[in-house]
């Protein structure tokens, strides 16, 4: 009951947050992913928010086993050559490190996140949020505003819906029009890669 209540509160918070945004909606070229997004210039960077949804023929158990290995995250997150566990806090929570090799003109960056796992019969949710941590300090900028939420839900037709919600501020001053060219295919590829890697 406690896990179900936590998931419900997270869904309400994310949905109410999304409703206050001026989101654009696009469909991926293959017609399988729906992407809603907003890009804003802010002091010192670019605020990117998006939600991508796609259904695939994978099980919650397969997704759970795959996602629980932090090293796997670099295979579906774009431009992420490093993904590793910093500290395991419990079976439901751990700290992870990501290094981002960003394409020009965005600078490279990294982030330390706390990942929480919540599971019930037909739904699995992982939430990754930036925390302050001095792990692997380097000469790149460390992200402090970074939250990704991965929701996996069994569907009546036997598929699993993959829903990824991202809310982060990327460093650098890339032109807004250039960042917008990443949508919808960028988030769509992340969702597709996640499901495809699990299948393989």
Contact map, one row per residue, 1 for C-alpha under 8 A:
11111000000000000000000000000000000000000000000000000000000000000000000000000000000000000000000000000000000000000000000000000000000000000000000000000000000000000000000000000000000000000000000000000000
11111100000000000000000000000000000000000000000000000000000000000000000000000000000000000000000000000000000000000000000000000000000000000000000000000000000000000000000000000000000000000000000000000000
11111110000000000000000000000000000000000000000000000000000000000000000000000000000000000000000000000000000000000000011100000000000000000000000000000000000000000000000000000000000000000000000000000000
11111111000000000000000000000000000000000000000000000000000000000000000000000000000000000000000000000000000000000000000100000000000000000000000000000000000000000000000000000000000000000000000000000000
11111111100000000000000000000000000000000000000000000000000000000000000000000000000000000000000000000000000000000000000000000000000000000000000000000000000000000000000000000000000000000000000000000000
01111111110000000000000000000000000000000000000000000000000000000000000000000000000000000000000000000000000000000000000000000000000000000000000000000000000000000000000000000000000000000000000000000000
00111111111000000000000000000000000000000000000000000000000000000000000000000000000000000000000000000000000000000000010000001000000000000000000000000000000000000000000000000000000000000000000000000000
00011111111100000000000000000000000000000000000000000000000000000000000000000000000000000000000000000000000000000000000000000000000000000000000000000000000000000000000000000000000000000000000000000000
00001111111110000000000000000000000000000000000000000000000000000000000000000000000000000000000000000000000000000000000000000000000000000000000000000000000000000000000000000000000000000000000000000000
00000111111111000000000000000000000000000000000000000000000000000000000000000000000000000000000000000000000000000000000000000000000000000000000000000000000000000000000000000000000000000000000000000000
00000011111111100000000000000000000000000000000000000000000000000000000000000000000000000000000000000000000000000000000000000000000000000000000000000000000000000000000000000000000000000000000000000000
00000001111111110000000000000000000000000000000000000000000000000000000000000000000000000000000000000000000000000000000000000000000000000000000000000000000000000000000000000000000000000000000000000000
00000000111111111000000000000000000000000000000000000000000000000000000000000000000000000000000000000000000000000000000000000000000000000000000000000000000000000000000000000000000000000000000000000000
00000000011111111100000000000000000000000000000000000000000000000000000000000000000000000000000000000000000000000000000000000000000000000000000000000000000000000000000000000000000000000000000000000000
00000000001111111110000000000000000000000000000000000000000000000000000000000000000000000000000000000000000000000000000000000000000000000000000000000000000000000000000000000000000000000000000000000000
00000000000111111111000000000000000000000000000000000000000000000000000000000000000000000000000000000000000000000000000000000000000000000000000000000000000000000000000000000000000000000000000000000000
00000000000011111111100000000000000000000000000000000000000000000000000000000000000000000000000000000000000000000000000000000000000000000000000000000000000000000000000000000000000000000000000000000000
00000000000001111111101000000000000000000000000000000000000000000000000000000000000000000000000000000000000000000000000000000000000000000000000000000000000000000000000000000000000000000000000000000000
00000000000000111111100000000000000000000000000000000000000000000000000000000000000000000000000000000000000000000000000000000000000000000000000000000000000000000000000000000000000000000000000000000000
00000000000000011111110000000000000000000000000000000000000000000000000000000000000000000000000000000000000000000000000000000000000000000000000000000000000000000000000000000000000000000000000000000000
00000000000000001111111000000000000001000000000000000000000000000000000000000000000000000000000000000000000000000000000000000000000000000000000000000000000000000000000000000000000000000000000000000000
00000000000000000001111100000000000001000000000000000000000000000000000000000000000000000000000000000000000000000000000000000000000000000000000000000000000000000000000000000000000000000000000000000000
00000000000000000100111110000000000111000000000000000000000000000000000000000000000000000000000000000000000000000000000000000000000000000000000000000000000000000000000000000000000000000000000000000000
00000000000000000000011111000000000111000000000000000000000000000000000000000000000000000000000000000000000000000000000000000000000000000000000000000000000000000000000000000000000000000000000000000000
00000000000000000000001111100000011110000000000000000000000000000000000000000000000000000000000000000000000000000000000000000000000000000000000000000000000000000000000000000000000000000000000000000000
00000000000000000000000111110000011100000000000000000000000000000000000000000000000000000000000000000000000000000000000000000000000000000000000000000000000000000000000000000000000000110000000000000000
00000000000000000000000011111011111000000000000000000000000000000000000000000000000000000000000000000000000000000000000000000000000000000000000000000000000000000000000000000000000000010000000000000000
00000000000000000000000001111111111000000000000000000000000000000000000000000000000000000000000000000000000000000000000000000000000000000000000000000000000000000000000000000000000000011001000000000000
00000000000000000000000000111111000000000000000000000000000000000000000000000000000000000000000000000000000000000000000000000000000000000000000000000000000000000000000000000000000000001000000000000000
00000000000000000000000000011111100000000000000000000000000000000000000000000000000000000000000000000000000000000000000000000000000000000000000000000000000000000000000000000000000000000000000000000000
00000000000000000000000000111111110000000000000000000000000000000000000000000000000000000000000000000000000000000000000000000000000000000000000000000000000000000000000000000000000000000000000000000000
00000000000000000000000000111111110000000000000000000110000000000000000000000000000000000000000000000000000000000000000000000000000000000000000000000000000000000000000000000000000000000000000000000000
00000000000000000000000000110111111000000000000000011110000000000000000000000000000000000000000000000000000000000000000000000000000000000000000000000000000000000000000000000000000000000001000000000000
00000000000000000000000011110011111100000000000000011100000000000000000000000000000000000000000000000000000000000000000000000000000000000000000000000000000000000000000000000000000000010001000000000000
00000000000000000000000011110000111110000000000001111000000000000000000000000000000000000000000000000000000000000000000000000000000000000000000000000000000000000000000000000000000000110011000000000000
00000000000000000000001111000000011111000000000001110000000000000000000000000000000000000000000000000000000000000000000000000000000000000000000000000000000000000000000000000000000000000000000000000000
00000000000000000000001110000000001111100000000111100000000000000000000000000000000000000000000000000000000000000000000000000000000000000000000000000000000000000000000000000000000000100000000000000000
00000000000000000000111100000000000111110000000111000000000000000000000000000000000000000000000000000000000000000000000000000000000000000000000000000000000000000000000000000000000000000000000000000000
00000000000000000000000000000000000011111000011110000000000000000000000000000000000000000000000000000000000000000000000000000000000000000000000000000000000000000000000000000001001100000000000000000000
00000000000000000000000000000000000001111100011100000000000000000000000000000000000000000000000000000000000000000000000000000000000000000000000000000000000000000000000000000001000000000000000000000000
00000000000000000000000000000000000000111110111000000000000000000000000000000000000000000000000000000000000000000000000000000000000000000000000000000000000000000000000000001001000000000000000000000000
00000000000000000000000000000000000000011111111000000000000000000000000000000000000000000000000000000000000000000000000000000000000000000000000000000000000000000000000000000000000000000000000000000000
00000000000000000000000000000000000000001111110000000000000000000000000000000000000000000000000000000000000000000000000000000000000000000000000000000000000000000000000000000000000000000000000000000000
00000000000000000000000000000000000000000111110000000000000000000000000000000000000000000000000000000000000000000000000000000000000000000000000000000000000000000000000000111000000000000000000000000000
00000000000000000000000000000000000000001111111000000000000000000000000000000000000000000000000000000000000000000000000000000000000000000000000000000000000000000000000011111000000000000000000000000000
00000000000000000000000000000000000000111111111100000000000000000000000000000000000000000000000000000000000000000000000000000000000000000000000000000000000000000000000011111101000000000000000000000000
00000000000000000000000000000000000000111100111110000000000000000000000000000000000000000000000000000000000000000000000000000000000000000000000000000000000000000000001111000000000000000000000000000000
00000000000000000000000000000000000011110000011111000000000000000000000000000000000000000000000000000000000000000000000000000000000000000000000000000000000000000000011111000000000000000000000000000000
00000000000000000000000000000000000011100000001111100000000000000000000000000000000000000000000000000000000000000000000000000000000000000000000000000000000000000000111100000000000000000000000000000000
00000000000000000000000000000000001111000000000111110000000000000000000000000000000000000000000000000000000000000000000000000000000000000000000000000000000000000001111000000000000000000010000000000000
00000000000000000000000000000000001110000000000011111000000000000000000000000000000000000000000000000000000000000000000000000000000000000000000000000000000000000011110000000000000000000010000000000000
00000000000000000000000000000000111100000000000001111100000000000000000000000000000000000000000000000000000000000000000000000000000000000000000000000000000000000111100000000000000000000011001000000000
00000000000000000000000000000000111000000000000000111110000000000000000000000000000000000000000000000000000000000000000000000000000000000000000000000000000000001111000000000000000000000001001000000000
00000000000000000000000000000001110000000000000000011111000000000000000000000000000000000000000000000000000000000000000000000000000000000000000000000000000000001110000000000000000000000001001100000000
00000000000000000000000000000001100000000000000000001111100000000000000000000000000000000000000000000000000000000000000000000000000000000000000000000000000000111100000000000000000000000000000000000000
00000000000000000000000000000000000000000000000000000111110000000000000000000000000000000000000000000000000000000000000000000000000000000000000000000000000000111100000000000000000000000000000000100000
00000000000000000000000000000000000000000000000000000011111000000000000000000000000000000000000000000000000000000000000000000000000000000000000000000000000001110000000000000000000000000000000000100010
00000000000000000000000000000000000000000000000000000001111101100000000000000000000000000000000000000000000000000000000000000000000000000000000000000000000000110000000000000000000000000000000000100110
00000000000000000000000000000000000000000000000000000000111111100000000000000000000000000000000000000000000000000000000000000000000000000000000000000000010000110000000000000000000000000000000000000000
00000000000000000000000000000000000000000000000000000000011111110000000000000000000000000000000000000000000000000000000001110000000000000000000000000001110000010000000000000000000000000000000000000000
00000000000000000000000000000000000000000000000000000000001111111000000000000000000000000000000000000000000000000000000000000000000000000000000000000000000000000000000000000000000000000000000000000000
00000000000000000000000000000000000000000000000000000000011111111100000000000000000000000000000000000000000000000000000000000000000000000000000000000000000000000000000000000000000000000000000000000100
00000000000000000000000000000000000000000000000000000000011111111110000000000000000000000000000000000000000000000000000000000000000000000000000000000001000000000000000000000000000000000000000000100100
00000000000000000000000000000000000000000000000000000000000111111111000000000000000000000000000000000000000000000000000000010000000000000000000000000000000000000000000000000000000000000000000000000000
00000000000000000000000000000000000000000000000000000000000011111111100000000000000000000000000000000000000000000000000000000000000000000000000000000000000000000000000000000000000000000000000000000000
00000000000000000000000000000000000000000000000000000000000001111111100100000000000000000000000000000000000000000000000000000000000000000000000000000000000000000000000000000000000000000000000000000100
00000000000000000000000000000000000000000000000000000000000000111111110110000000000000000000000000000000000000000000000000000000000000000000000000000000000000000000000000000000000000000000000000000000
00000000000000000000000000000000000000000000000000000000000000011111110000000000000000000000000000000000000000000000000000000000000000000000000000000000000000000000000000000000000000000000000000000000
00000000000000000000000000000000000000000000000000000000000000001111111110000000000000000000000000000000000000000000000000000000000000000000000000000000000000000000000000000000000000000000000000000000
00000000000000000000000000000000000000000000000000000000000000000011111110000000001110000000000100000000000000000000000000000000000000000000000000000000000000000000000000000000000000000000000000000000
00000000000000000000000000000000000000000000000000000000000000000000111111000000011110000000000000000000000000000000000000000000000000000000000000000000000000000000000000000000000000000000000000000000
00000000000000000000000000000000000000000000000000000000000000000110111111110000001000000000000000000000000000000000000000000000000000000000000000000000000000000000000000000000000000000000000000000000
00000000000000000000000000000000000000000000000000000000000000000010111111111000001000000000000000000000000000000000000000000000000000000000000000000000000000000000000000000000000000000000000000000000
00000000000000000000000000000000000000000000000000000000000000000000001111111111111000000000000000000000000000000000000000000000000000000000000000000000000000000000000000000000000000000000000000000000
00000000000000000000000000000000000000000000000000000000000000000000000111111101000000000000000000000000000000000000000000000000000000000000000000000000000000000000000000000000000000000000000011001000
00000000000000000000000000000000000000000000000000000000000000000000000111111100000000000000000000000000000000000000000000000000000000000000000000000000000000000000000000000000000000000000011011001000
00000000000000000000000000000000000000000000000000000000000000000000000011111111000000000000000000000000000000000000000000000000000000000000000000000000000000000000000000000000000000000000010000000000
00000000000000000000000000000000000000000000000000000000000000000000000001111111000000000000000000000000000000000000000000000000000000000000000000000000000000000000000000000000000000000000010000000000
00000000000000000000000000000000000000000000000000000000000000000000000001001111100000000000000000011110000000000000000000000000000000000000000000000000000000000000000000000000000000000000000000000000
00000000000000000000000000000000000000000000000000000000000000000000000001101111111000000000000001111000000000000000000000000000000000000000000000000000000000000000000000000000000000000000000000000000
00000000000000000000000000000000000000000000000000000000000000000000000001000011111000000000000000111000000000000000000000000000000000000000000000000000000000000000000000000000000000000000000000000000
00000000000000000000000000000000000000000000000000000000000000000000001001000001111100000000000011110000000000000000000000000000000000000000000000000000000000000000000000000000000000000000000000000000
00000000000000000000000000000000000000000000000000000000000000000000011111000001111110000000000111100000000000000000000000000000000000000000000000000000000000000000000000000000000000000000000000000000
00000000000000000000000000000000000000000000000000000000000000000000011000000000011111000000000111000000000000000000000000000000000000000000000000000000000000000000000000000000000000000000000000000000
00000000000000000000000000000000000000000000000000000000000000000000011000000000001111110000011110000000000000000000000000000000000000000000000000000000000000000000000000000000000000000000000000000000
00000000000000000000000000000000000000000000000000000000000000000000000000000000000111110000011110000000000000000000000000000000000000100000000000000000000000000000000000000000000000000000000000000000
00000000000000000000000000000000000000000000000000000000000000000000000000000000000011111000011100000000000000000000000000000000000000000000000000000000000000000000000000000000000000000000000000000000
00000000000000000000000000000000000000000000000000000000000000000000000000000000000011111110111000000000000000000000000000000000000000000000000000000000000000000000000000000000000000000000000000000000
00000000000000000000000000000000000000000000000000000000000000000000000000000000000000111111111000000000000000000000000000000000000000000000000000000000000000000000000000000000000000000000000000000000
00000000000000000000000000000000000000000000000000000000000000000000000000000000000000011111110000000000000000000000000000000000000000000000000000000000000000000000000000000000000000000000000000000000
00000000000000000000000000000000000000000000000000000000000000000000000000000000000000011111110000000000000000000000000000000000000000000000000000000000000000000000000000000000000000000000000000000000
00000000000000000000000000000000000000000000000000000000000000000000000000000000000000001111110000000000000000000001110000000000000000000000000000000000000000000000000000000000000000000000000000000000
00000000000000000000000000000000000000000000000000000000000000000000000000000000000000011111111000000000000000000111100000000000000000000000000000000000000000000000000000000000000000000000000000000000
00000000000000000000000000000000000000000000000000000000000000000000000000000000000011111111111100000000000000000111000000000000000000000000000000000000000000000000000000000000000000000000000000000000
00000000000000000000000000000000000000000000000000000000000000000000000000000000000011111000111110000000000000011110000000000000000000000000000000000000000000000000000000000000000000000000000000000000
00000000000000000000000000000000000000000000000000000000000000000000010000000000001111100000011111000000000000011110000000000000000000000000000000000000000000000000000000000000000000000000000000000000
00000000000000000000000000000000000000000000000000000000000000000000000000000000011111000000001111100000000001111000000000000000000000100000000000000000000000000000000000000000000000000000000000000000
00000000000000000000000000000000000000000000000000000000000000000000000000000001011100000000000111110000000001110000000000000000000000000000000000000000000000000000000000000000000000000000000000000000
00000000000000000000000000000000000000000000000000000000000000000000000000000001111000000000000011111000000111100000000000000000000000000000000000000000000000000000000000000000000000000000000000000000
00000000000000000000000000000000000000000000000000000000000000000000000000000011110000000000000001111100000111000000000000000000000000000000000000000000000000000000000000000000000000000000000000000000
00000000000000000000000000000000000000000000000000000000000000000000000000000011100000000000000000111110001110000000000000000000000000000000000000000000000000000000000000000000000000000000000000000000
00000000000000000000000000000000000000000000000000000000000000000000000000000010000000000000000000011111011110000000000000000000000000000000000000000000000000000000000000000000000000000000000000000000
00000000000000000000000000000000000000000000000000000000000000000000000000000010000000000000000000001111111100000000000000000000000000000000000000000000000000000000000000000000000000000000000000000000
00000000000000000000000000000000000000000000000000000000000000000000000000000000000000000000000000000111111000000000000000000000000000000000000000000000000000000000000000000000000000000000000000000000
00000000000000000000000000000000000000000000000000000000000000000000000000000000000000000000000000000011111000000000000000000000000000000000000000000000000000000000000000011100000000000000000000000000
00000000000000000000000000000000000000000000000000000000000000000000000000000000000000000000000000000111111100000000000000000000000000000000000000000000000000000000000000111100000000000000000000000000
00000000000000000000000000000000000000000000000000000000000000000000000000000000000000000000000000001111111110000000000000000000000000000001000000000000000000000000000000110000000000000000000000000000
00000000000000000000000000000000000000000000000000000000000000000000000000000000000000000000000000111110011111000000000000000000000000000001100000000000000000000000000000000000000000000000000000000000
00000000000000000000000000000000000000000000000000000000000000000000000000000000000000000000000000111100001111100000000000000000000000000001111000000000000000000000000000100000000000000000000000000000
00000000000000000000000000000000000000000000000000000000000000000000000000000000000000000000000011110000000111110000000000000000000000000001111000000000000000000000000000000000000000000000000000000000
00000000000000000000000000000000000000000000000000000000000000000000000000000000000000000000000011100000000011111000000000000000010000000000011101000000000000000000000000000000000000000000000000000000
00000000000000000000000000000000000000000000000000000000000000000000000000000000000000000000001111000000000001111100000000000000011110100000000000000000000000000000000000000000000000000000000000000000
00000000000000000000000000000000000000000000000000000000000000000000000000000000000000000000001110000000000000111110000000000001111000000000000000000000000000000000000000000000000000000000000000000000
00000000000000000000000000000000000000000000000000000000000000000000000000000000000000000000111100000000000000011111000000000011111000000000000000000000000000000000000000000000000000000000000000000000
00000000000000000000000000000000000000000000000000000000000000000000000000000000000000000000111100000000000000001111100000000111100000000000000000000000000000000000000000000000000000000000000000000000
00000000000000000000000000000000000000000000000000000000000000000000000000000000000000000001110000000000000000000111110000000111000000000000000000000000000000000000000000000000000000000000000000000000
00000000000000000000000000000000000000000000000000000000000000000000000000000000000000000001100000000000000000000011111000011110000000000000000000000000000000000000000000000000000000000000000000000000
00100010000000000000000000000000000000000000000000000000000000000000000000000000000000000001000000000000000000000001111100011100000000000000000000000000000000000000000000000000000000000000000000000000
00100000000000000000000000000000000000000000000000000000000000000000000000000000000000000000000000000000000000000000111110111000000000000000000000000000000000000000000000000000000000000000000000000000
00110000000000000000000000000000000000000000000000000000000000000000000000000000000000000000000000000000000000000000011111110000000000000000000000000000000000000000000000000000000000000000000000000000
00000000000000000000000000000000000000000000000000000000000000000000000000000000000000000000000000000000000000000000001111100000000000000000000000000000000000000000000000000000000000000000000000000000
00000000000000000000000000000000000000000000000000000000000100000000000000000000000000000000000000000000000000000000000111110000000000000000000000000000110000000000000000000000000000000000000000000000
00000000000000000000000000000000000000000000000000000000000100000000000000000000000000000000000000000000000000000000001111111000000000000000000000000011110000000000000000000000000000000000000000000000
00000000000000000000000000000000000000000000000000000000000100010000000000000000000000000000000000000000000000000000111101111100000000000000000000000011100000000000000000000000000000000000000000000000
00000010000000000000000000000000000000000000000000000000000000000000000000000000000000000000000000000000000000000000111000111110000000000000000000001111000000000000000000000000000000000000000000000000
00000000000000000000000000000000000000000000000000000000000000000000000000000000000000000000000000000000000000000011110000011111000000000000000000001110000000000000000000000000000000000000000000000000
00000000000000000000000000000000000000000000000000000000000000000000000000000000000000000000000000000000000000000111100000001111100000000000000000111100000000000000000000000000000000000000000000000000
00000000000000000000000000000000000000000000000000000000000000000000000000000000000000000000000000000000000000001111000000000111110000000000000001111000000000000000000000000000000000000000000000000000
00000000000000000000000000000000000000000000000000000000000000000000000000000000000000000000000000000000000000001110000000000011111000000000000001110000000000000000000000000000000000000000000000000000
00000000000000000000000000000000000000000000000000000000000000000000000000000000000000000000000000000000000000111100000000000001111100000000001111100000000000000000000000000000000000000000000000000000
00000000000000000000000000000000000000000000000000000000000000000000000000000000000000000000000000000000000000011100000000000000111110000000000100000000000000000000000000000000000000000000000000000000
00000000000000000000000000000000000000000000000000000000000000000000000000000000000000000000000000000000000000010000000000000000011111000000000100000000000000000000000000000000000000000000000000000000
00000000000000000000000000000000000000000000000000000000000000000000000000000000000000000000000000000000000000010000000000000000001111100000000000000000000000000000000000000000000000000000000000000000
00000000000000000000000000000000000000000000000000000000000000000000000000000000000000000000000000000000000000000000000000000000000111111000000000000000000000000000000000000000000000000000000000000000
00000000000000000000000000000000000000000000000000000000000000000000000000000000000001000000000010000000000000010000000000000000000011111000000000000000000000000000000000000000000000000000000000000000
00000000000000000000000000000000000000000000000000000000000000000000000000000000000000000000000000000000000000000000000000000000000001111100000000000000000000000000000000000000000000000000000000000000
00000000000000000000000000000000000000000000000000000000000000000000000000000000000000000000000000000000000000000000000000000000000001111110000000000000000000000000000000000000000000000000000000000000
00000000000000000000000000000000000000000000000000000000000000000000000000000000000000000000000000000000000000000000000000000000000000011111100000000000000000000000000000000000000000000000000000000000
00000000000000000000000000000000000000000000000000000000000000000000000000000000000000000000000000000000000000000000000000000000000000001111100000000000000000000000000000000000000000000000000000000000
00000000000000000000000000000000000000000000000000000000000000000000000000000000000000000000000000000000001111000000000000000000000000000111110000000000000000000000000000000000000000000000000000000000
00000000000000000000000000000000000000000000000000000000000000000000000000000000000000000000000000000000000111000000000000000000000000000111111000000000000000000000000000100000000000000000000000000000
00000000000000000000000000000000000000000000000000000000000000000000000000000000000000000000000000000000000011100000000000000000000000000001111100000000000000000000000000000000000000000000000000000000
00000000000000000000000000000000000000000000000000000000000000000000000000000000000000000000000000000000000011100000000000000000010000000000111111000000000000000000000011100000000000000000000000000000
00000000000000000000000000000000000000000000000000000000000000000000000000000000000000000000000000000000000000100000000000000000011100000000011111000000000000000000000010000000000000000000000000000000
00000000000000000000000000000000000000000000000000000000000000000000000000000000000000000000000000000000000000000000000000000000010000000000001111100000000000000000001110000000000000000000000000000000
00000000000000000000000000000000000000000000000000000000000000000000000000000000000000000000000000000000000000100000000000000001110000000000001111110000000000000000011110000000000000000000000000000000
00000000000000000000000000000000000000000000000000000000000000000000000000000000000000000000000000000000000000000000000000000011110000000000000011111000000000000000011100000000000000000000000000000000
00000000000000000000000000000000000000000000000000000000000000000000000000000000000000000000000000000000000000000000000000000011100000000000000001111100000000000001111000000000000000000000000000000000
00000000000000000000000000000000000000000000000000000000000000000000000000000000000000000000000000000000000000000000000000001111000000000000000000111110000000000001110000000000000000000000000000000000
00000000000000000000000000000000000000000000000000000000000000000000000000000000000000000000000000000000000000000000000000001110000000000000000000011111000000000111100000000000000000000000000000000000
00000000000000000000000000000000000000000000000000000000000000000000000000000000000000000000000000000000000000000000000000111100000000000000000000001111100000001111000000000000000000000000000000000000
00000000000000000000000000000000000000000000000000000000000100100000000000000000000000000000000000000000000000000000000000111000000000000000000000000111110000011110000000000000000000000000000000000000
00000000000000000000000000000000000000000000000000000000000100000000000000000000000000000000000000000000000000000000000001110000000000000000000000000011111000011100000000000000000000000000000000000000
00000000000000000000000000000000000000000000000000000000001100000000000000000000000000000000000000000000000000000000000001100000000000000000000000000001111101111000000000000000000000000000000000000000
00000000000000000000000000000000000000000000000000000000000000000000000000000000000000000000000000000000000000000000000000000000000000000000000000000000111111111000000000000000000000000000000000000000
00000000000000000000000000000000000000000000000000000000000000000000000000000000000000000000000000000000000000000000000000000000000000000000000000000000011111100000000000000000000000000000000000000000
00000000000000000000000000000000000000000000000000000000000000000000000000000000000000000000000000000000000000000000000000000000000000000000000000000000001111100000000000000000000000000000000000000000
00000000000000000000000000000000000000000000000000000000100000000000000000000000000000000000000000000000000000000000000000000000000000000000000000000000011111110000000000000000000000000000000000000000
00000000000000000000000000000000000000000000000000000011111000000000000000000000000000000000000000000000000000000000000000000000000000000000000000000000011111111000000000000000000000000000000000000000
00000000000000000000000000000000000000000000000000000011111100000000000000000000000000000000000000000000000000000000000000000000000000000000000000000001111001111100000000000000000000000000000000000000
00000000000000000000000000000000000000000000000000001111000000000000000000000000000000000000000000000000000000000000000000000000000000000000000000000011111000111110000000000000000000000000000000000000
00000000000000000000000000000000000000000000000000011111000000000000000000000000000000000000000000000000000000000000000000000000000000000000000000000111100000011111000000000000000000000000001000100000
00000000000000000000000000000000000000000000000000111100000000000000000000000000000000000000000000000000000000000000000000000000000000000000000000000111000000001111100000000000000000000000001000000000
00000000000000000000000000000000000000000000000001111000000000000000000000000000000000000000000000000000000000000000000000000000000000000000000000011110000000000111110000000000000000000000001000000000
00000000000000000000000000000000000000000000000011110000000000000000000000000000000000000000000000000000000000000000000000000000000000000000000000011100000000000011111000000000000000000000000000000000
00000000000000000000000000000000000000000000000111100000000000000000000000000000000000000000000000000000000000000000000000000000000000000000000001111000000000000001111100000000000000000000000000000000
00000000000000000000000000000000000000000000001111000000000000000000000000000000000000000000000000000000000000000000000000000000000000000000000011110000000000000000111110000000000000000000000000000000
00000000000000000000000000000000000000000000001110000000000000000000000000000000000000000000000000000000000000000000000000000000000000000000000011100000000000000000011111000000000000000000000000000000
00000000000000000000000000000000000000000000111100000000000000000000000000000000000000000000000000000000000000000000000000000000000000000000001111000000000000000000001111100000000000000000000000000000
00000000000000000000000000000000000000000000111100000000000000000000000000000000000000000000000000000000000000000000000000000000000000000000001000000000000000000000000111110000000000000000000000000000
00000000000000000000000000000000000000000001110000000000000000000000000000000000000000000000000000000000011010000000000000000000000000000000101000000000000000000000000011111000000000000000000000000000
00000000000000000000000000000000000000000001110000000000000000000000000000000000000000000000000000000000111000000000000000000000000000000000000000000000000000000000000001111100000000000000000000000000
00000000000000000000000000000000000000001001110000000000000000000000000000000000000000000000000000000000110000000000000000000000000000000000000000000000000000000000000000111110000000000000000000000000
00000000000000000000000000000000000000000000010000000000000000000000000000000000000000000000000000000000110000000000000000000000000000000000000000000000000000000000000000011111011000000000000000000000
00000000000000000000000000000000000000000000000000000000000000000000000000000000000000000000000000000000000000000000000000000000000000000000000000000000000000000000000000001111111000000000000000000000
00000000000000000000000000000000000000111000010000000000000000000000000000000000000000000000000000000000000000000000000000000000000000000000000000000000000000000000000000000111111100000000000000000000
00000000000000000000000000000000000000000000000000000000000000000000000000000000000000000000000000000000000000000000000000000000000000000000000000000000000000000000000000000011111110000000000000000000
00000000000000000000000000000000000000000000000000000000000000000000000000000000000000000000000000000000000000000000000000000000000000000000000000000000000000000000000000000111111111000000000000000000
00000000000000000000000000000000000000100000000000000000000000000000000000000000000000000000000000000000000000000000000000000000000000000000000000000000000000000000000000000111111111100000000000000000
00000000000000000000000000000000000000100000000000000000000000000000000000000000000000000000000000000000000000000000000000000000000000000000000000000000000000000000000000000001111111100000000000000000
00000000000000000000000000000000000000000000000000000000000000000000000000000000000000000000000000000000000000000000000000000000000000000000000000000000000000000000000000000000111111110000000000000000
00000000000000000000000000000000000000000000000000000000000000000000000000000000000000000000000000000000000000000000000000000000000000000000000000000000000000000000000000000000011111111110000000000000
00000000000000000000000001000000001010000000000000000000000000000000000000000000000000000000000000000000000000000000000000000000000000000000000000000000000000000000000000000000001111111110000000000000
00000000000000000000000001110000011000000000000000000000000000000000000000000000000000000000000000000000000000000000000000000000000000000000000000000000000000000000000000000000000011111111000000000000
00000000000000000000000000011000000000000000000000000000000000000000000000000000000000000000000000000000000000000000000000000000000000000000000000000000000000000000000000000000000001111111100000000000
00000000000000000000000000000000000000000000000000000000000000000000000000000000000000000000000000000000000000000000000000000000000000000000000000000000000000000000000000000000000001111111110000000000
00000000000000000000000000000000001000000000000001110000000000000000000000000000000000000000000000000000000000000000000000000000000000000000000000000000000000000000000000000000000001111111111000000000
00000000000000000000000000010000111000000000000000011100000000000000000000000000000000000000000000000000000000000000000000000000000000000000000000000000000000000000000000000000000000011111111100000000
00000000000000000000000000000000000000000000000000000000000000000000000000000000000000000000000000000000000000000000000000000000000000000000000000000000000000000000000000000000000000001111111110000000
00000000000000000000000000000000000000000000000000000000000000000000000000011100000000000000000000000000000000000000000000000000000000000000000000000000000000000000000000000000000000000111111111000000
00000000000000000000000000000000000000000000000000011100000000000000000000010000000000000000000000000000000000000000000000000000000000000000000000000000000000000111000000000000000000000011111111100000
00000000000000000000000000000000000000000000000000000100000000000000000000000000000000000000000000000000000000000000000000000000000000000000000000000000000000000000000000000000000000000001111111110000
00000000000000000000000000000000000000000000000000000000000000000000000000110000000000000000000000000000000000000000000000000000000000000000000000000000000000000000000000000000000000000000111111111000
00000000000000000000000000000000000000000000000000000000000000000000000000110000000000000000000000000000000000000000000000000000000000000000000000000000000000000000000000000000000000000000011111111100
00000000000000000000000000000000000000000000000000000001110000100000000000000000000000000000000000000000000000000000000000000000000000000000000000000000000000000100000000000000000000000000001111111110
00000000000000000000000000000000000000000000000000000000000000000000000000000000000000000000000000000000000000000000000000000000000000000000000000000000000000000000000000000000000000000000000111111111
00000000000000000000000000000000000000000000000000000000000000000000000000110000000000000000000000000000000000000000000000000000000000000000000000000000000000000000000000000000000000000000000011111111
00000000000000000000000000000000000000000000000000000000010001100100000000000000000000000000000000000000000000000000000000000000000000000000000000000000000000000000000000000000000000000000000001111111
00000000000000000000000000000000000000000000000000000000110000000000000000000000000000000000000000000000000000000000000000000000000000000000000000000000000000000000000000000000000000000000000000111111
00000000000000000000000000000000000000000000000000000000000000000000000000000000000000000000000000000000000000000000000000000000000000000000000000000000000000000000000000000000000000000000000000011111
